[in-house]
Amino acid sequence: MTENEAIKELEASIDLAKMCTQNYERKNEIQGYEMAIKPILFNTEMVRAILDGRKTCTRRLVSSRQFLGMLPDKCKNAAPDEFLKGKRMMFKPYCDMTDAELIMTAYKAPYQPGDTLYVRETWERFECWKCEGDERGNCPKEPKKSVLYKTCGCYMYRATDEIYGDAKWHPSIHMPKEAARIWLKVTDVRVERLQDITADSIRNEGLSSLAVHCGDMEIALKEWENLWNSTIKKSDIDRYGWDANPWVWIIEFERCEKPKGV
């Protein structure tokens, strides 16, 4: 490396260090953050865990698309591991951060403390004229069925309801905000490696097997590994599966009421 190249790379490292320091300071100013209302998807099993009060957190991948800064010339992409291992790590003495802190400052989490989330789940809308339901959502044909009444019909959810006849479930990604029955308040956001999960964290993720309750960490980890891998596309397993040990956001939340005016 020539002297000019070394100077150029050092300047890039210093600039990135400044960016990290500024981002780190901004992340500590939570009071100035404007609350956002955002959707979040959960599968049927995890919806049931939330309704039961067993699930209070979720893990989501740290994506290169969430990178906030400019990459040095020799950086191949903005993947977290690529970001951490490159020569841009020369800036670390300037900001004295751990790898997790660097990820927190250089990447934008999908959710922030204070955000309100509405859960998108597998759903169906059953028009009341078909079942002659009353204004409270009581269905005379299926009196045991609990539904949420709307002026245009009843919203039903795969996690708790059954549908009949020619009705079909709709994917969670297509669920409109007005159909949401579960609202969450984000209480904390942090980042760690996937395999750093603890027994308590597995329990907070909603797993309720005997191994989890008995503290059999070996079996509980295997169950968590299987659950995580089931959410990853087969083509992405090598990059984002359990064995790859990717960086993940840990989003902690609590149940809340639907905000007024939403």
N, C-alpha and C positions, 0 to 999 in steps of 0.2 A: 504493500500500500504506500502510495506517495504521500508526501507531507500535506499537499493540498487535499487529497482524498481523506486523510485523517482529520484535518481541520473541518472539512465539510461534514463528516460523519459525527464529529463531536458537537458541532453546532446543531445538527438535527437532533442529537440526543438531549442537548440542553433545552431546546425548544419543546421537546416532548415532555421533559421533566417539568417545565413550567406549566404545560397543559395539565399534567397529572396533578400538580399541586393545586392549581386553580379549581379543577374538577373536584378534588378531595374536599376543598373548603366549601364548595357549593353544596356538596352532598351532606355537609354538616349543618346546613341552613334549612332544615326541614320546615321551619315555621313559614318560610317564604314561598314554599311550594304550593302551587295552586292545585287543589284536588281535581282529579279527573275521574270520569265514569267510563269504564272500559269493560269489554266482554272477556270472559275466560271460559274455555271449553273443558268439560270433564266427561269421562265415560260414565255409563250407568252405574258401575260398581262404585266409583268414587263419589257420585252424587248421593248414593245411599249412605256412604260413609260420612259425608257432610251432614246429611239429614239426621244421622244417628249421633252426631257430635264427636265422631271418632277421628275425623280428618280436619286438621287445623293448619296444614301447610302443603305446598306442592313444589316440585322441582321442575325447572324448565331450562333447556339448553342455553348456554351463552353462545350467541351467534356472531359470526364475522360481520353480519349486517348491522349489528349494534355498536360497532366500533365508532368512536367519536372523533379521532384525530387523523393525522396524515402519516402514512407509513414511510419509513426510511427506504431508500432505493433498493437495498438488498433483501427487503422483506417480501416473501412470496405472496402472502395474503394476510388478512386480518384475523385469522383463526387465533384463539387465545394462546395456544401452545406456541404457535409461530411468533406471536407477538412477544412472548416471554423469553424465548430462547435466542432471539436474534441479537446482533451487536448493539441494537438500540438499548440493551440493558446497561449500557455504559452510564445511562442517566440515573441508575438506581442510587448511587451515593448522594445525589442531589436531593432526593425526596424521601429516602430511608423508609420505603414501604415494603411490605410483604407481597408475595405474588397475588394473594387474594385482594389486597388493597389496590394493587395496580390494575387488576381486572375491574374492580369496582369503579375506579376513576376513569379508565380508558374506554369502558363500554357502558352503554345506556341500558339499564334494566327495563324489562317490559312493563313493570309496575313499580310504583313508589309508595312508601308509607303514607297513608292518608287517602290513597286512591279507593274508590268504591267500585266493586266488580259485580257484574250480573252474570250468573252462571248460565251458559248455554248447554243444554242437555237434549237428548233425543226426545222428540215431542210430536204431538198431533193436535190439530184443532178440529173438534167435532161440533158442527153447526147445530145449534139447539133446536132448529125446526125439524131436524131429523129425529130427535129423541123426545121432543116436547118438554125439555127441561124448564124448570121454573127460574125465577130471577135470582135465586140463591144457589143455583147450580145443581139442584137435586134432580137426578135422572130417574123417572118413574120405571124405566125398563131395567136399570141396574142400580137399585137403591143403596147398595154397599159401596158403589164406586164414588170416590172422593175426587171432585174436579174443581177447578178454579173457573168461576163464571166470568164471561166477558159479554159485552153487548152483542157481539157477533158470534158467540159460541163458547164452548168449553175447551180450555186447554188441558191436555192430558200429557203425562210424562211416563216414559218407559220404566223409570226407576220405581214408581209406586202405583201405576195404573195399568189397566188392561183395555185393549180396544177390540172391537167386534165388527163383524161384517166385512166390508171391503175397505175399511180404513187401514192406512199404512203409516208406519212411523217415519218421521222426517229426521234427517241427520242434524246433529246438534249445531253444526256450523251455519245452518240456515235458520236457526231459531231467532225470531225478532225480539227486540228488547222488551216490548210490551207483554211477551209471553213469559218473561223471567219470573220465577217464584222465589229464587234463592239469591240473596244479596250478601256480599262480603265486604269487610273493611280490611285493607292491608295494614298490618301492624309492624312488620319488619321485613327488610330485604337484605340478604347477604349472599355471598358466593363461596363455593367450595368445590372440591373434587367430588365426583359422584360416589366414589368408594369411601369417602370420609363419613358417610352416614352412620349414626349411632343407633342403638336399640330404641332409645326414646324417640328418635327422629322417624324410625320405621313405624313405630306405633302412631305417631302424629300424622304420618302419611295416610293412615286409614286402614292399614293391615290389621286384621283381628284374628289371626290364626292362633292355634294353641302354642306354637313355637314362640310367637311374639309375646304372648301373655306370660309364658313361663321363662322368658329370657334366654331361650336357646338361640344364641346369636348366630351360630353357624347355619342352622336351618332358616332362621329369619332372614339372614342375608341372601340366601339362595332364593327364597320366595320373593324378596325385593328385586333381586337380579332378574328373575323371570318376569315380574310385573313390568319393570323398566324396559326390558328388551321387547316386550309385547307392544310397546308404544312406538318403537322405532321401525322404520321401513327396513326391509331385508337388505336393500342396497346400501343403507347407511350404517348397518350394524358395526362394521369395522371402524367407523369414525366416531359413532355416538353411542354404541352399545356399552354394556357394563365393563367388558374387558378393556375398552378404550379409555375408561376412566376420564370422561370429559369434564370440563368445568360446567357447573350448573348454578342457576339462581335458586335460592331457597326463598320462597314467598310465603310468609306466615300471615294468617288472616283469622278473623272472627266473624260470626254471623252478625248481620245488622239489618235494620229496616230499610225498605226502599226509600231513597231520598224524596223529599217533597218536590213536587213539580216535575218529576221525571216521567 
